[in-house]
Amino acid sequence: MNILNNLININSSQKNKNGKVSNTLLLKEQFKYLKTTHSYHLVDPSPWPIFASFGAFMLTSGVVLYMHKFIGGWNLLITGFLIVLYTMYTWWRDIVREATFEDTHTVTVQKGLRLGMILFIVSEIMFFFAFFWAFFHSSIAPTYNLGGVWPPKAISTISTYTVPLTNTFILLTSGASVTWAHHALLSRAKKHTLVALLFTLVLATIFTCLQGFEYVNAPFTISDGIYGSCFYMATGFHGFHVFVGTIALLVSFIRIVLNHFTNRHHFGFESAIWYWHFVDVVWLFLFINVYWWSNK
C-alpha cells in the first residue's frame, strides 16, 4: 500500500513539474515580442529639443531686434543665449550618462555617431565655402569701386608674417599635440594623454588671445567695405569654432580625469579631435588666401 502511494505521488509531482515547464514556455512564447534583440539605442523622451528650439528662436529674434535698436532686444538676446547654454549642458550631460553609465552606446550606435559627426563637419565645410566664395568673387575681379585692385587702395592690411604666421605655428602644433593625446589614450597612457591635452588647451587659449589682440590693433574694421566684411566674417567665425573646439577638448580633459574613456570607448574625445583637425585645415586656407595671397 505504501509502495502504491509513493508511485502515485511521484507521478503527480512529475505531472505538476511538466505542467509548470509547459506553462513557462507558453508564457515566454506569448511575450517573446517584448524582447529587444537589436543593438540600437532608443532614446528616452527628452524635453531638451523643444527647449533648444525656444532658446534659438529667442536668441535670433533678440539679435535682430537689438540690431534694429528695439527696446528689449538685448534682454531677449541674453535670455535666449542662456537658455541655449543651459540646454547644451543638460542635453550633453544626459548623453554622457547614457554612454558612460548606462552602456547604451554599442558598436552600432557609435558607427551612427561617427557618421553624424562626419556629416556635421561636411556641413561646416559648406559654411566656410560660402565665405571663401564671397572673398574670391570680390578679390579675383575687383570692381572699379575698389579701385580695380585687391586689397582696395584705402585698406591697410595686416602683415602676414606677424600674428597670422605665429598663430599658424600655434594651431598646427596644437593639432600635433592633440594627436599625441589620442595615441596616448589608445596606448592606455593616461598621464601622457592629460599632459598632451593640457598642452593643446594652452595653445588654443594663446591662439584666441592673439587673434583678439590682432582685432584690437587691426587698421580696418568690419564696416570698411567688402574687404573688412570678408576678413572679419571668415576669421571671426573660425575664431568662434576654435572656441567651441577648445570647450570640447576641455570637457574631454575632465572626462579623462574622471576615467570616463577607455582605449576602445572614447568617441566623445575622438569627435573633438576630428573637429579640431577641421579647424586646423580651415585656418591653413584662411592664412594662405586671406593673409598671404591677398597681401601680395
PyMOL commands that set and color helices and strands:
alter all, ss='L'
color gray80, all
select helices_A, chain A and resi 2-30+32-34+48-67+73-100+107-139+144-146+163-186+190-217+225-257+267-295
alter helices_A, ss='H'
color red, helices_A
deselect
rebuild
show_as cartoon
